[in-house]
Amino acid sequence: MYPDTFEGFQTDSSETWTTFTKREFKPKPFEDHDVDVKIEACGVCGSDVHTITGGWGAKNFPFCCGHEIIGKAVRVGPKVTLIKEGERVGVGAQIYSCLECKQCKNDDETYCVHQIDTYGAIWPGTDIVTNGGFASHIRVHEHWVFPIPDALETHIAAPMLCAGLTAFSPLVRNGAGPGKKVGIVGLGGIGHFGIMWAKALGAETWAISRTHAKEADAKTLGADGFIATADKDWEVPHRMTFDLIVNSANSTEGFELEKYLSLLDVHGRWISVGLPEGAGQEVRSTTFIANGCLIGATHLGSRKEMIRMLNLAADKGLKSWVEKIPISEKGLAEAVTRLKKNDVKYRFTLTDYDKQFS
């Protein structure tokens, strides 16, 4: 008999964010377009830490974190056409959009006003809180379930489903490719994907970091150049030479925005994907006037972009830099504590789900 409840490691409050309690929970009602995924691995994302610590505001506790999910489709609704039962699949940071509005029909479904987060959201018409990948299963609308190419190992593919897509979407939407010079600010969980993707798309790719500590890593990932902002007059030789800069930095402390923006060519684009806590930088019209640069941001990416990214990684043999941690109360506490301290190079993937969930 198919289970009415799933099981997972839940966080109960921001005050107890390193404590994970294993318990059963009720998923939303199963609908015709839904897919149930038996989870085999899940990445640990900076978003998880921001959420469970309260850094991004109040959430609907208790819930299971995790939105970089890989597993097997074990149940598909009668109207599902995108996924087959038994297929290895992934789920990212979003599990629903209306698919009827202008945004959804223009492949901007991540901006749908009806979008629902993978965890910590209330399912419409119920009091059920969505639970993510620190669990045995997840129930998702088929549009947000993605086939995983055979060439990608499970633990390698998992972090691509949020961090990877978050870096990929702004690159392809803003023209990264041959003949373009692209900068990636912040060499972390998102930034290391940014360097790989930009290079794979054919752009001249530079890493921009505070110090030279990660320069060797950047070159290994494929960067053509490296800028350390701790160097004196670091921006001067590079003024107005970049077409696009993607900012994945997770902190605004000591961040001299005007110097970064001076790197951009006329009408060049600065796209932020990192979401630091706190007030952020002050932005004035005079900040843009020297080169007429444009500032923006992006959120996740579309289904089409996800599939394109996964296929690019498979075709070119691109791999996340991952440390595996077996899922358990102890393993989860270690993962989020180390992530809070930036003690990871550059992603964690939780594994050994079969040992915790029957």
N, C-alpha and C positions, 0 to 999 in steps of 0.2 A: 504493500500500500504506500502511495506517495505521501511524504511527510507534510503535515499542515504547518509545521514550524521549522525554522532553520536554527542554527547554533553559531555563536560567535563570541569574540572577545570585545566587550563593550567598555566604554569610558563613561563614568557617571557624573563627573563635574570637572570644571577647570581647576579646582583646588586639588583634585586627585588625578591629574592628567597622566601620571606615570603608572597608575594602577589600572589593570585590565581584568575584568571579571567575565569568566566564561558562563554564558547562559543561553537559554532558548529565547527566540523572539519570533513574532508573527510577521510574515511579509505581507505586502499589499495583495488584494485579491488577484488571482490569475485571470488574464484577459486574452482575447483571441490573438493579439499581436505580440504576446509576451514570450520571452525565453528565460528558462531557468538555467543558470550556469553553476555547475559544481566546481568550486574554486580550487586551483592547484598552486597558485602563487599570487603574490600581490606586492607591488612596490610600496615603499614608504615615502611619502611626499612632504615637502615643506608645508604644504597646505594642511596636512594632518596636524602638525605641531601648532601652527597658527590657530587652528580651530579648537583643538582640545585644551590649549592653554588660555583661551579667551582673547587672544591677541586680535582676532577679527570680530570680536563682539560675541553676544550671547548666542547659544545654539540650543537645539532641542535634545538635551540629554535624557536618558542614556542612548548611545548608538555605537555601532562599529565604524571606525574610520576605514580608510583605504579606498582609493579610486584608480589604481593601476593594476587591474585584475586580469588574470589569465586562468582559463579553466575549460571545461568541456560542457557543451550544450546538452543537457540531459532531459529537457522537456521543451517542446516548442508548441505554440498555440496553433489552432487550425488555420489561421489566416497568415501565418508567417511564411515569407518567401525568400528572405535574405539569408537565413541560417538553417542548416540541417542538423538534426539530432545526431550527437556523437562528434560533431565538429569541434576542433580546438578554436577558442574564441577569446576575445578581449573585451573589457568594459572600462571606460575611462571615467571622467569626472562628472558626466551628465548622463541621466538615464531616461529623460523624457523631454520632448518639445511638442507643440501642437501639430506641426507638419502642414498646417493650413494657412498660416499667415504669410505676408509678403516676405518676411525675413526667412522663414523656413523654406519657402519655394525658391528663394535666391541663394540657397546653400549657405545661409547665415543662421542656421537653426540654433547655434549656441547663443545667439542674441535674442531668441524668442522670449517674449515676456512671460510665457507659461513654462519656461524651462525649469527642470527639477534637478537639484544636485544629487549625486550618488549617495551621500550620507548627510544626516542632520537636517533634512527637509521633512515637511509634513506632506504625505500623499493626499492630493485633493479629494475632498469628500469623506475623509477618514480622520482618525487620530493617530494613524500609523506613521512612525518616524522611519525614514529611509535608512537602511544599514548597508555599509560598504563591504570592502574586501577582507577585513579581518574576521572572516566568517566562513561557514561551510558552503553556502550558496548565496546567489543573488538573483533577483527577479527583475528583468529589464525589458523595455520595449525593444523590438528587434532592430529598429533604426540605430540604436546605440550599442549594438553588439557587433563586433568586427571580426571577420575571419583572420586568423594569424597565418602568415606564409610558413610553409614547412621549413624553410631555411633558417628561421629565427628560433633560437632556443627560448624556452619559456621564461627563464629568469632574466634573459637579455631583453626580451620583448616587453615585459611588464612595465618598466619605467618609461617606455616610449608612449604609453597610453595617456599620460598627462604631461609630464615634463617634456617628452619628445614632441608631442603635438603642439604644446604651448610655444616651443621654439620654431617649429616648422611653419605654422600658419602665417605668422608675420613675415617670414622670409619670402614665401611664395606669393603672398598678397601684395608685397611691396617690391617685387621685381628682382629679387636676388637671382643672379645668373651670370652667364658669360658677359664680360665687359663692365661689370659692376664691382665696386669696392664696398665690402660689408664689414662692419665692426660688431663684435659681440662683447658687451660689457658684463663682467662677472663670470668667472670660470667655476661654476658649481653645477648643481643638478640639472638646471635648464641650460646654462651656458655651454656646458660641454657638448650637449646636443646641438646647440646653435652653431658651433664651430664645424662639427661633422656635417650637418645638413647644408650650411652655406657653401662649404667646399665641394660637397657632392653635387650641388646644383650648378657649380661652375663659376662661382664668384671668387674674386680675390678676397681672402678672409683674414681678418686681423682679430686677435684677442686683446682686450683692454682690461687690465687688472690693476689692483692697488700696488702690488709689488712684483718683483721678478720671481717669486717663489713657485709660481705655476707655469713659468715660461716653457720648461721642457715638456710638461703635459700638453700645453697648447700646441706645440710643434708636432708632438706625437699624434694628436687628434686631427692634424692637417692644416693648422694655421700657417698662413704665409708670412705673417708678421706679428709682433707683440709690442704693446705699449704698456708701460708701468707708470701709473699716475703719481707715484711717489717721487719720480725723477723730476729734477728741476726743469721748468719750462717744457714739460712733456708734450703739451699740445701744439707748440709753435711749429715744429717741422711738418705737422700733419693737418694744418688748418685748411678747411674747404677742400678736402680730398676724398671724403667718404660720401657715397650715395645713400647709404642706409646704415643706421646703427640700431641694433636690438639690445635693449637694456634689461638684463636679467638679475641685476644686483638686488640683494635682499636687505640692504641697509642704505639709509640716506645720510648717515653720520659722516661729516666731513666731505660731502659730495658737492663739488663745485660744478653745478650744472652748466653754467655758461661756458666753461672751458670745454666740456664734452660737446656741447652744441656747436662750438666753433670749428669742430672737425668736419662738419657737414658742408657739402657743396650747396650752391643756390637751390633752394627748395628741396634739399635733402631731408630725409625723414628719420626722426628719433621715435622708436616704438618701444614702449615699456611693457614688459611681461611680468617682471617681478612685482610683488605686492608687499613692500615693507610696511611694518606697523608704524604708527605715529603720523605726524602731520605732513611730512614730506617737505619738498623744496618750495620756496616762493618763486612764482613765475610771473614775469612782467613782459609787456610788449617789447621793451628794449632788449629783452633776452634774445628775440628772434630777428632783430632788425638788420644785423650785419650780413646775414646770408639768406634771410627769408625762409628759414627752415621751418619744418612742420613737426609738431609733437602729437603723438597718438598713443594708443594702447590696443591690445587685442586680448580676446578671451578664448582659450581653448582652440577649437578648429572644427571644421565640418566633417561629416562622414567621408565625403570624397577626399578631403585632405588627409584624413587618418589613413585611408586605404592607400593613397599615393605614397605617404611617408613610409608605411610598413613595407610596401613593395620596393621602394628606393633602398631601404636598409637591407632587405633581403638580396636585391640584385647586386648591390655594391659591397656586401659583406660588412656593413657597419654595425658596431656593437656598443651597447651601453657599457659604461664602466660601473660595475656592480659588485657589491659585497652581499653574499647570501647569509640570512639569519633564519634559523628554524622558528616557526611561529609557536609562541607559548606566552604565558604571562611574563616570564623573565626575558624572553627574546624581544617582545614588544616594548617593554620598559627600556631595554638597552638601545633599541633602534631609535625611539623618540628622544631619549636623553642625549644620545650622541648626535642626532640630527640637530637638536637645539643648540649644541655646541659647535656645529659645522664640522664634526669629526667623522667625515665620510668622504670617500673619493670614488664616484660622485653620487651614487645612489645605493639604497638598500632594497633588496627583494626578499620578502618572506617566503619560505619554502616549507617542505615537510608537512603539508596540510593533512595528508593521510594519517599521520601519527596523532593528530588532535581531533579529527572529525571522522566518525564512522560513516 
